[in-house]
Amino acid sequence: MTFATDKRTAVGLLVPLLTGALVAVALGVYGRLHTPTGYAVGPAGFSGALAMKSWLTTGVFLLAIVQVVSALSMWGKLGVSIPAWVHRWSGRLAFLLSVPVAFHCLYALGLQYDAPRVLVHSLLGCFFYGVFVAKMLALPRRGLPGWSLPVLGGTAFAALVGLWLTSSFWFFTAVGVTF
């Protein structure tokens, strides 16, 4: 590999990373500057907004586990072959389930910092969507280092685990398992 190839590879990864960072910062700034409405967004079928967000986030978390397992299979690390469409569709469904949760968090609550758990949750939410954008932008790029997609995917998964622990797990242990 030549210096020119290394430079192209670095620049190719830099664009998705910078865009993801901009998304994360923009979400955080919006969450801080926007006056929260305090109104729940669509908890249809649930007892309230927290229950809705907890269950949808749990669905996202479970689908993220499918993402990790199917990615390991695609990279040949499991010894079994899981079809690539499982990875693509579990990711799409996870993203769709996350949108009402993120929308409610930003629109109704904003970025909060009054309690450590809430601050960590708010920052992880912004970070998760930034990493998600970076991964989606890196996906179609050719010539990136082989470690870039696994690192971006693993970072998104780690952020999602943190989000689940600071939201759904907290809700289920503090409030109880309710719908």
Phi, psi and omega in degrees: 000134182267170178299319180297320178294316178300318181295316178298319179298315180296316179295321179298326178277331182296320182298309177298321181294317179294320178296316177298319178297319178297320178297314180300314180293317180299318178297317179296316179296314178300314180299328179278320186276330180291135176281114182299141180278332182079356181268137178291144178255108171051056177278031183307128179087353180242160180288341179183178183296320181295320178295317179301310182296322181295316181287319178296320178294325175295320175299317178298317180299315179295319177293329177293327175295319175300321178300314181296313182296315181291326176294317177300322177294315181296329180273004176075026184262355184252337184084359174237155183252115174256131182302144181299331181295334177297317179295312182298312185285327175293324176293317178298314180296319178299315179299314180299321178292331182282336186298311179297328179293310181296319179299313179298316181300312182288316187283312185274329188245327184072180178278117184249154180219022184283341178222146182305317180299317182291320177297312179300316180298314180299314181293320178297323178299313178297315180298317181302311182292330174295314178295321179300314178298316179300317180295317181295325178285330179282333186307310183279354183283133177265153175085007177283157177302146182299337181276347189296312180292316176299323179291316179296315178296317179294323178293319177298318179296316179298318178296321180294322176300315177299319177297316181295318180295323182272002179230282185297310180301315177301312181299312183294329180272330181272321184258320182118167180277101180230160176251000000 
